[in-house]
Amino acid sequence: MIEADLAANLEQVRDEIAAAAHKSGRSAGDVELVAVSKTHDADAVRKLVDAGQTLFGESRVQEAKVKVPLLPSHLRWHFIGHLQKNKVRHALPIFELLHSIDSFELAEQVDRIAAEEGIFPRVLVEINVSGEGSKHGLKVTEMTKSLERILELPRLSVEGLMTIAPLGPEAEESRPHFRGLRELRDRLAQELGVKLPQLSMGMSNDFLVAIEEGATLVRVGTKLFGAR
Ligand SMILES: *Cc1c(COP(=O)(O)O)cnc(C)c1O
């Protein structure tokens, strides 16, 4: 019974989120679960909707354009993948939050199209905390300058930072990266005099550690939907 499984997965992940939040002195409501539905079809998403989930994450604009119209309109969608500049115009009407602004040039493009459309998109800036060359995101060393320029863009509402930790066998290996993102956020918020309340970090294998280090958004796919 797949239905029962997805509902049970959701209940378990929610329980674990609540436990990790309490352990770190926060309440379950301080952490939002983004159910990452990439590669899973609308029927699978509907099963989680029936179990009470309303927030979903997608990493391809093309896939979301097909899937989202098949599902109830009260659902909320976050974009979590690498956003190509030529997809921004299609992405903006679908997603309430873009997690993955990974260059000044992309931020500029989002700002330009938002001005044309008369909207103020909510975004997070993706940081490559580990410095791995294969990862998207701003390097920590170039961060302050880039973020300063992004904050000057009039249409963007920059709400915080996002990172993807290197995939290791142990969740604990992600902890220094998550802690690094939180410390970077604290420093930038102070230096630039801005509030950056959102920290998007943690996936199926390490979301508990991420919550302990201050995550406000966790992006969980496999633990909800099964293997892709
Ligand atoms: C796919 C993806 C996730 C979810 O990964 P799981 O390991 O399946 O939980 C989270 N964040 C990003 C950016 C992703 O691309």
The ligand as an ORCA input file, in Angstrom:
! r2SCAN-3c Opt
* xyz 0 1
  C      16.911     16.545     -4.595
  C      17.220     17.633     -3.646
  C      16.867     17.538     -2.290
  C      16.215     16.307     -1.672
  O      17.166     15.281     -1.542
  P      16.817     13.923     -0.753
  O      18.142     13.377     -0.422
  O      16.043     13.080     -1.701
  O      16.040     14.295      0.441
  C      17.145     18.622     -1.476
  N      17.739     19.733     -1.949
  C      18.093     19.866     -3.236
  C      18.737     21.121     -3.696
  C      17.858     18.819     -4.122
  O      18.237     18.946     -5.408
*
